[in-house]
Amino acid sequence: MKKRKGKITPKVSIIVPVYNVQGYLGKCLNSLLAQTLRDIEIICVNDGSTDDSLTILECFAHKDKRIKVIDQENSGPGVSRNNGIQIASGEYIGFVDPDDWVKEDMYEKMYNQAKTLDSDIVICDYVRYQEWTNRIIPQHFFEKAVKYIKAEPVDIPSGENINRETLLDTLLISPCYSWNRIYRREFLQKNNLLFTDSMCFEDCPFIIKSHILAQAVSYIDYAGYIYRLRKTSILRAYDMRYIDFCKIADNLNNFIASQKLSERMALNMHYFKTMNCAWTYNNLSAEIRHKFIKYIKKFLTAKEFYEMKKYCRIRFKDKIKKLFEKYVSVYKLPRHKVIKIFGITFKIKRRCGRLGAEQHYIRLVRKNYKKYPKDTYLLFDNLHDETAEAIDAYTLFIKMREKNLRAFYVLRKQTALYQKLATENKLENIIVLNFSIHTHPNEFVQKIHQVLYRTKCIITAFGETNETVDTFFKRHPSWQYIFIQHGPTFLKESVLYKGYLKPEKYDKYMVCSNREENLFLKYKFPKEELIKVGLPRWDLLKNQPKPKEKSILLMMTWRSLNKVTFENSLYKKNLLSLLHNEKLHSYLSQNDITLYFAPHHALLYIAHIDFDLSNEKNIQIIDTQNISRYIRKCSCLLTDFSSVAFDFMFQNKPVIFYTLDKDDTILNKYDKDDLSRFEYKQYILPDVYFDEEAVVNRVIEYCENNFKIDERTREIYDSFFYTKENIREQLIEKLEEICPNKQ
């Protein structure tokens, strides 16, 4: 590095504007830290991210002093880059988008050429990475310009400064990206070159003005930048922000006129305006296209507007279709009368003089529903599967009963909880159901119709239900339908990503921390629908005595596998390998430590596995129907991304994450997504590992330290909770506000 006024000057300052890119940021920063040009500074500007991007930045900055982090309110990528330019100290400045990455020698090659040719700007080629197809698409930077000129082939040599006439001829018809170039910092400062504050097309004025004003611009025939195309980026959020382009182009038109450049430049400006307007129109949604057309008619000349129409996919004379249309279907049933109650359709034969037994209950509910006050909570946990313990709604139900609130709990007879409560004769206000997945909804309604008269709120902690129940439990004007979860979504983002949980399914959603709140907001859940408290069962984990024995819980969550794919999966192979690890067995035996292994209940449905642990005295297989006992009893958890991790974090017990099948090719898209997210979660969560040996070593290390966690780990664990005190009390207070009694 050079010295400037007593300070060390980096060769290149790289500015990264960051906004909600937690899943991509690690790859981007790792590619910058791997640069063969070591004399660099990396300025990351967090633009008010609502996900864990800032945490990842701080983690990287702690590890490498070349990274500087600026935190600002959300202002857009243009302002973020400008703030980075203000503090940059490098001889040259480069820009990288946080979801892209670069080859390890890109900045060294560009910097060396800049110094050799004394260039103000150096341009390199790039490739496009199409995320949804996993394809790499090579790009030649000047290819589009050469095709458009339609004259003799334009020679744009690599390793030389570009002829100024050629540069101006190709400028407006070449891609306007800031990230495949480096710029002399003194040149930018001298000409006061900054980005616009628009959300879209903020690169265009900066690129075009800088290239017109530069004394020397060179090109290197080398694709060093990988540009990721993803459906959720700003450039794919097609809305009226694209009117920004019209304002930008108008500004550029005035600037080019003031510079008194060639006629070719004026012609290219027409091309620049018409093609970009056509591209914008093609990508806008139908309901706002007419607004865009009204605006650009004032902005384009008649000739430019005519040229633009030729490149549009839809003719302007055609009527713009409405995005949302209401369809009304009428079905004639001459022999049946159709009634709907609570979302269920029932057919009553007209020719029959009396109602059947099932319809009798339906009639009673309809007749009596409005006569009763609405003062009852109806709660249930897992009505889908009796093999897994789920007690969140039940623990909330108990607290409601203690506070003399009118509450009923729906429980399947097949569960271990029912057996326990029946033995203890504690079934008061509990509705016991004994049905299979084939039970008709009518039978369910008959069982609980009297409770429904007074129901004001239905609360569930398990999104997936029995088909019979799911037909009935829907959003309805008569009650609030509230989801309080059975595990935070931070480790299983796919439940939001694939729409398993979506805003329209429930009236309210309970979230446990700011991290989880930001995740829900990312997937367009309205903020007013979120109840900020925590899982009711965590109240039972407070003030637990220290475990008498040293023990570890091994609990892996499930994948979408069937009998065939499971047999060939890395999940099975690596799980069995871990259970038979000689080093682990030897250590457990020598130190009298027990490892409790809880196979996921889905294993019971698809395969019988002989774990062959009969000779291992220190490893015991346990049933998930009583998992809460082991959550309290064990000193440490070993998991992949089970939500039980948060129960251990709540108790400040160590959690070791082991993604044992991250690279398995047979996994479906959603499982791969959940596993691949650990690429960034390793910068947020402590103790994330990808190989068996590292996991075993970490287990032994925790055992040697008596399962103590350090202060930083404790702070990270605490960040996943709004509160650890009186969770059920707080939740009930909020529910009473949301669902007041009605007479």
Solvent accessible surface area in square Angstrom, and as a share of the most:
residue,aa,sasa,rsa
1,M,99,0.44
2,K,112,0.47
3,K,163,0.69
4,R,89,0.32
5,K,191,0.81
6,G,75,0.72
7,K,140,0.59
8,I,107,0.54
9,T,12,0.07
10,P,9,0.06
11,K,58,0.24
12,V,0,0.00
13,S,0,0.00
14,I,0,0.00
15,I,0,0.00
16,V,0,0.00
17,P,10,0.06
18,V,0,0.00
19,Y,90,0.34
20,N,32,0.17
21,V,5,0.03
22,Q,6,0.03
23,G,39,0.37
24,Y,47,0.18
25,L,0,0.00
26,G,4,0.04
27,K,103,0.44
28,C,0,0.00
29,L,0,0.00
30,N,69,0.35
31,S,15,0.10
32,L,0,0.00
33,L,31,0.16
34,A,52,0.41
35,Q,1,0.00
36,T,64,0.37
37,L,13,0.06
38,R,129,0.47
39,D,33,0.17
40,I,1,0.01
41,E,8,0.03
42,I,0,0.00
43,I,0,0.00
44,C,0,0.00
45,V,0,0.00
46,N,4,0.02
47,D,5,0.03
48,G,23,0.23
49,S,19,0.13
50,T,50,0.29
51,D,22,0.11
52,D,9,0.05
53,S,0,0.00
54,L,47,0.24
55,T,42,0.25
56,I,0,0.00
57,L,0,0.00
58,E,94,0.42
59,C,15,0.09
60,F,7,0.03
61,A,23,0.18
62,H,144,0.64
63,K,140,0.59
64,D,30,0.16
65,K,169,0.72
66,R,40,0.15
67,I,8,0.04
68,K,88,0.37
69,V,48,0.28
70,I,41,0.21
71,D,88,0.46
72,Q,30,0.13
73,E,149,0.67
74,N,82,0.42
75,S,45,0.29
76,G,0,0.00
77,P,21,0.13
78,G,0,0.00
79,V,38,0.22
80,S,0,0.00
81,R,6,0.02
82,N,23,0.12
83,N,52,0.27
84,G,0,0.00
85,I,9,0.05
86,Q,121,0.54
87,I,76,0.39
88,A,8,0.06
89,S,22,0.14
90,G,0,0.00
91,E,36,0.16
92,Y,1,0.00
93,I,0,0.00
94,G,0,0.00
95,F,0,0.00
96,V,0,0.00
97,D,28,0.15
98,P,13,0.08
99,D,14,0.07
100,D,1,0.01
101,W,45,0.16
102,V,5,0.03
103,K,88,0.37
104,E,102,0.46
105,D,40,0.21
106,M,1,0.00
107,Y,0,0.00
108,E,60,0.27
109,K,80,0.34
110,M,0,0.00
111,Y,13,0.05
112,N,77,0.40
113,Q,19,0.09
114,A,0,0.00
115,K,88,0.37
116,T,112,0.65
117,L,47,0.24
118,D,95,0.49
119,S,0,0.00
120,D,11,0.06
121,I,0,0.00
122,V,0,0.00
123,I,1,0.01
124,C,0,0.00
125,D,6,0.03
126,Y,3,0.01
127,V,19,0.11
128,R,56,0.20
129,Y,34,0.13
130,Q,30,0.14
131,E,59,0.26
132,W,107,0.38
133,T,64,0.37
134,N,111,0.57
135,R,131,0.48
136,I,95,0.48
137,I,41,0.21
138,P,104,0.65
139,Q,50,0.22
140,H,84,0.37
141,F,5,0.02
142,F,4,0.02
143,E,83,0.37
144,K,104,0.44
145,A,0,0.00
146,V,52,0.30
147,K,137,0.58
148,Y,64,0.24
149,I,22,0.11
150,K,173,0.73
151,A,72,0.56
152,E,141,0.63
153,P,117,0.73
154,V,37,0.21
155,D,115,0.59
156,I,22,0.11
157,P,40,0.25
158,S,56,0.36
159,G,34,0.33
160,E,95,0.43
161,N,58,0.30
162,I,14,0.07
163,N,95,0.49
164,R,110,0.40
165,E,125,0.56
166,T,26,0.15
167,L,6,0.03
168,L,17,0.08
169,D,27,0.14
170,T,0,0.00
171,L,10,0.05
172,L,5,0.03
173,I,4,0.02
174,S,11,0.07
175,P,32,0.20
176,C,20,0.12
177,Y,39,0.15
178,S,0,0.00
179,W,6,0.02
180,N,0,0.00
181,R,3,0.01
182,I,0,0.00
183,Y,0,0.00
184,R,50,0.18
185,R,19,0.07
186,E,113,0.51
187,F,16,0.06
188,L,3,0.01
189,Q,99,0.44
190,K,173,0.73
191,N,49,0.25
192,N,118,0.60
193,L,11,0.05
194,L,70,0.35
195,F,11,0.05
196,T,42,0.24
197,D,107,0.56
198,S,18,0.12
199,M,56,0.25
200,C,1,0.00
201,F,27,0.11
202,E,16,0.07
203,D,15,0.08
204,C,10,0.06
205,P,4,0.03
206,F,1,0.00
207,I,2,0.01
208,I,0,0.00
209,K,47,0.20
210,S,0,0.00
211,H,1,0.00
212,I,4,0.02
213,L,52,0.26
214,A,5,0.04
215,Q,167,0.74
216,A,18,0.14
217,V,3,0.02
218,S,0,0.00
219,Y,4,0.01
220,I,22,0.11
221,D,91,0.47
222,Y,35,0.13
223,A,26,0.20
224,G,0,0.00
225,Y,0,0.00
226,I,11,0.05
227,Y,21,0.08
228,R,25,0.09
229,L,24,0.12
230,R,27,0.10
231,K,132,0.56
232,T,110,0.64
233,S,22,0.14
234,I,59,0.30
235,L,70,0.35
236,R,83,0.30
237,A,42,0.32
238,Y,55,0.21
239,D,50,0.26
240,M,53,0.24
241,R,69,0.25
242,Y,1,0.00
243,I,26,0.13
244,D,25,0.13
245,F,0,0.00
246,C,0,0.00
247,K,120,0.51
248,I,9,0.05
249,A,0,0.00
250,D,71,0.37
251,N,78,0.40
252,L,0,0.00
253,N,58,0.30
254,N,99,0.51
255,F,36,0.15
256,I,12,0.06
257,A,74,0.57
258,S,74,0.48
259,Q,66,0.29
260,K,182,0.77
261,L,48,0.24
262,S,59,0.38
263,E,148,0.66
264,R,79,0.29
265,M,0,0.00
266,A,51,0.39
267,L,103,0.51
268,N,0,0.00
269,M,4,0.02
270,H,82,0.37
271,Y,33,0.13
272,F,7,0.03
273,K,11,0.05
274,T,6,0.04
275,M,51,0.23
276,N,36,0.18
277,C,0,0.00
278,A,2,0.02
279,W,107,0.37
280,T,1,0.00
281,Y,2,0.01
282,N,20,0.10
283,N,28,0.14
284,L,6,0.03
285,S,37,0.24
286,A,22,0.17
287,E,72,0.32
288,I,24,0.12
289,R,25,0.09
290,H,77,0.34
291,K,104,0.44
292,F,0,0.00
293,I,19,0.10
294,K,136,0.58
295,Y,76,0.29
296,I,0,0.00
297,K,120,0.51
298,K,178,0.76
299,F,36,0.15
300,L,13,0.07
301,T,73,0.43
302,A,91,0.70
303,K,153,0.65
304,E,4,0.02
305,F,33,0.14
306,Y,138,0.52
307,E,51,0.23
308,M,0,0.00
309,K,93,0.39
310,K,120,0.51
311,Y,99,0.38
312,C,19,0.12
313,R,177,0.65
314,I,68,0.35
315,R,166,0.61
316,F,51,0.21
317,K,162,0.69
318,D,70,0.36
319,K,191,0.81
320,I,68,0.35
321,K,163,0.69
322,K,156,0.66
323,L,91,0.45
324,F,171,0.71
325,E,97,0.43
326,K,198,0.84
327,Y,180,0.68
328,V,133,0.76
329,S,79,0.51
330,V,122,0.70
331,Y,176,0.67
332,K,181,0.76
333,L,64,0.32
334,P,112,0.70
335,R,152,0.55
336,H,52,0.23
337,K,108,0.46
338,V,66,0.38
339,I,18,0.09
340,K,143,0.61
341,I,11,0.06
342,F,13,0.05
343,G,39,0.38
344,I,7,0.03
345,T,67,0.39
346,F,5,0.02
347,K,119,0.51
348,I,28,0.14
349,K,126,0.54
350,R,152,0.56
351,R,180,0.66
352,C,65,0.39
353,G,88,0.85
354,R,187,0.68
355,L,52,0.26
356,G,36,0.34
357,A,79,0.61
358,E,62,0.28
359,Q,30,0.13
360,H,72,0.32
361,Y,68,0.26
362,I,1,0.01
363,R,122,0.45
364,L,48,0.24
365,V,0,0.00
366,R,136,0.50
367,K,134,0.57
368,N,26,0.13
369,Y,26,0.10
370,K,188,0.80
371,K,139,0.59
372,Y,84,0.32
373,P,39,0.24
374,K,27,0.11
375,D,27,0.14
376,T,0,0.00
377,Y,1,0.00
378,L,0,0.00
379,L,0,0.00
380,F,0,0.00
381,D,4,0.02
382,N,12,0.06
383,L,3,0.01
384,H,72,0.32
385,D,8,0.04
386,E,51,0.23
387,T,26,0.15
388,A,20,0.15
389,E,52,0.23
390,A,19,0.15
391,I,23,0.12
392,D,0,0.00
393,A,0,0.00
394,Y,31,0.12
395,T,5,0.03
396,L,0,0.00
397,F,5,0.02
398,I,58,0.29
399,K,32,0.13
400,M,0,0.00
401,R,79,0.29
402,E,108,0.48
403,K,83,0.35
404,N,141,0.72
405,L,39,0.20
406,R,76,0.28
407,A,0,0.00
408,F,31,0.13
409,Y,3,0.01
410,V,1,0.00
411,L,8,0.04
412,R,13,0.05
413,K,86,0.36
414,Q,70,0.31
415,T,17,0.10
416,A,29,0.23
417,L,32,0.16
418,Y,31,0.12
419,Q,101,0.45
420,K,115,0.49
421,L,3,0.01
422,A,40,0.31
423,T,119,0.69
424,E,76,0.34
425,N,135,0.69
426,K,119,0.50
427,L,54,0.27
428,E,126,0.56
429,N,34,0.17
430,I,20,0.10
431,I,20,0.10
432,V,33,0.19
433,L,5,0.03
434,N,108,0.56
435,F,16,0.07
436,S,58,0.38
437,I,102,0.52
438,H,156,0.69
439,T,22,0.13
440,H,93,0.41
441,P,21,0.13
442,N,6,0.03
443,E,91,0.41
444,F,2,0.01
445,V,1,0.00
446,Q,44,0.20
447,K,112,0.48
448,I,1,0.00
449,H,14,0.06
450,Q,124,0.55
451,V,15,0.09
452,L,0,0.00
453,Y,17,0.07
454,R,61,0.22
455,T,0,0.00
456,K,12,0.05
457,C,0,0.00
458,I,0,0.00
459,I,0,0.00
460,T,0,0.00
461,A,0,0.00
462,F,26,0.11
463,G,3,0.03
464,E,77,0.35
465,T,15,0.09
466,N,2,0.01
467,E,132,0.59
468,T,5,0.03
469,V,0,0.00
470,D,62,0.32
471,T,45,0.26
472,F,1,0.00
473,F,4,0.02
474,K,95,0.40
475,R,101,0.37
476,H,49,0.22
477,P,135,0.85
478,S,34,0.22
479,W,10,0.04
480,Q,55,0.24
481,Y,5,0.02
482,I,0,0.00
483,F,7,0.03
484,I,0,0.00
485,Q,2,0.01
486,H,71,0.32
487,G,12,0.11
488,P,6,0.04
489,T,6,0.03
490,F,5,0.02
491,L,0,0.00
492,K,57,0.24
493,E,3,0.01
494,S,7,0.05
495,V,27,0.16
496,L,8,0.04
497,Y,94,0.36
498,K,95,0.40
499,G,26,0.25
500,Y,65,0.25
501,L,5,0.02
502,K,87,0.37
503,P,32,0.20
504,E,109,0.49
505,K,55,0.23
506,Y,1,0.01
507,D,22,0.11
508,K,42,0.18
509,Y,0,0.00
510,M,0,0.00
511,V,0,0.00
512,C,1,0.01
513,S,3,0.02
514,N,96,0.49
515,R,34,0.12
516,E,3,0.01
517,E,10,0.04
518,N,34,0.17
519,L,7,0.03
520,F,0,0.00
521,L,52,0.26
522,K,80,0.34
523,Y,48,0.18
524,K,165,0.70
525,F,5,0.02
526,P,46,0.29
527,K,113,0.48
528,E,129,0.58
529,E,25,0.11
530,L,16,0.08
531,I,6,0.03
532,K,76,0.32
533,V,1,0.01
534,G,1,0.01
535,L,0,0.00
536,P,0,0.00
537,R,29,0.11
538,W,1,0.00
539,D,25,0.13
540,L,68,0.34
541,L,14,0.07
542,K,65,0.28
543,N,144,0.74
544,Q,67,0.30
545,P,109,0.69
546,K,152,0.65
547,P,38,0.24
548,K,213,0.90
549,E,66,0.30
550,K,81,0.34
551,S,0,0.00
552,I,0,0.00
553,L,0,0.00
554,L,1,0.00
555,M,22,0.10
556,M,3,0.01
557,T,8,0.04
558,W,44,0.15
559,R,3,0.01
560,S,71,0.46
561,L,15,0.07
562,N,83,0.43
563,K,128,0.54
564,V,109,0.63
565,T,41,0.24
566,F,1,0.00
567,E,91,0.41
568,N,114,0.58
569,S,3,0.02
570,L,55,0.27
571,Y,2,0.01
572,K,42,0.18
573,K,133,0.56
574,N,33,0.17
575,L,4,0.02
576,L,43,0.21
577,S,50,0.32
578,L,1,0.00
579,L,2,0.01
580,H,73,0.32
581,N,28,0.15
582,E,147,0.66
583,K,110,0.46
584,L,2,0.01
585,H,27,0.12
586,S,50,0.32
587,Y,29,0.11
588,L,0,0.00
589,S,71,0.46
590,Q,144,0.64
591,N,64,0.33
592,D,117,0.61
593,I,1,0.01
594,T,16,0.10
595,L,1,0.01
596,Y,11,0.04
597,F,1,0.00
598,A,0,0.00
599,P,24,0.15
600,H,34,0.15
601,H,39,0.17
602,A,15,0.12
603,L,6,0.03
604,L,125,0.62
605,Y,129,0.49
606,I,27,0.14
607,A,25,0.20
608,H,172,0.77
609,I,24,0.12
610,D,113,0.58
611,F,18,0.08
612,D,92,0.48
613,L,17,0.08
614,S,102,0.66
615,N,133,0.68
616,E,51,0.23
617,K,186,0.79
618,N,27,0.14
619,I,9,0.05
620,Q,86,0.38
621,I,87,0.44
622,I,19,0.10
623,D,82,0.42
624,T,9,0.05
625,Q,41,0.18
626,N,79,0.40
627,I,14,0.07
628,S,20,0.13
629,R,129,0.47
630,Y,24,0.09
631,I,7,0.04
632,R,79,0.29
633,K,56,0.24
634,C,0,0.00
635,S,12,0.08
636,C,0,0.00
637,L,0,0.00
638,L,0,0.00
639,T,0,0.00
640,D,0,0.00
641,F,5,0.02
642,S,8,0.05
643,S,16,0.10
644,V,13,0.08
645,A,0,0.00
646,F,1,0.01
647,D,1,0.01
648,F,0,0.00
649,M,0,0.00
650,F,8,0.03
651,Q,32,0.14
652,N,44,0.22
653,K,23,0.10
654,P,1,0.01
655,V,0,0.00
656,I,0,0.00
657,F,0,0.00
658,Y,5,0.02
659,T,2,0.01
660,L,8,0.04
661,D,1,0.01
662,K,53,0.23
663,D,108,0.56
664,D,10,0.05
665,T,117,0.68
666,I,65,0.33
667,L,9,0.04
668,N,57,0.29
669,K,116,0.49
670,Y,77,0.29
671,D,14,0.07
672,K,81,0.34
673,D,30,0.16
674,D,6,0.03
675,L,0,0.00
676,S,53,0.34
677,R,28,0.10
678,F,0,0.00
679,E,77,0.35
680,Y,5,0.02
681,K,1,0.00
682,Q,61,0.27
683,Y,23,0.09
684,I,2,0.01
685,L,4,0.02
686,P,17,0.11
687,D,16,0.08
688,V,19,0.11
689,Y,50,0.19
690,F,73,0.30
691,D,75,0.39
692,E,36,0.16
693,E,121,0.54
694,A,30,0.23
695,V,0,0.00
696,V,2,0.01
697,N,61,0.32
698,R,47,0.17
699,V,2,0.01
700,I,28,0.14
701,E,83,0.37
702,Y,6,0.02
703,C,2,0.01
704,E,114,0.51
705,N,79,0.41
706,N,58,0.30
707,F,20,0.08
708,K,145,0.61
709,I,21,0.11
710,D,88,0.46
711,E,111,0.50
712,R,130,0.48
713,T,7,0.04
714,R,90,0.33
715,E,106,0.48
716,I,19,0.10
717,Y,0,0.00
718,D,63,0.33
719,S,44,0.29
720,F,5,0.02
721,F,19,0.08
722,Y,68,0.26
723,T,30,0.17
724,K,41,0.17
725,E,98,0.44
726,N,96,0.49
727,I,0,0.00
728,R,27,0.10
729,E,58,0.26
730,Q,62,0.28
731,L,0,0.00
732,I,3,0.02
733,E,109,0.49
734,K,69,0.29
735,L,0,0.00
736,E,59,0.27
737,E,140,0.63
738,I,49,0.25
739,C,5,0.03
740,P,71,0.45
741,N,88,0.45
742,K,128,0.54
743,Q,191,0.85
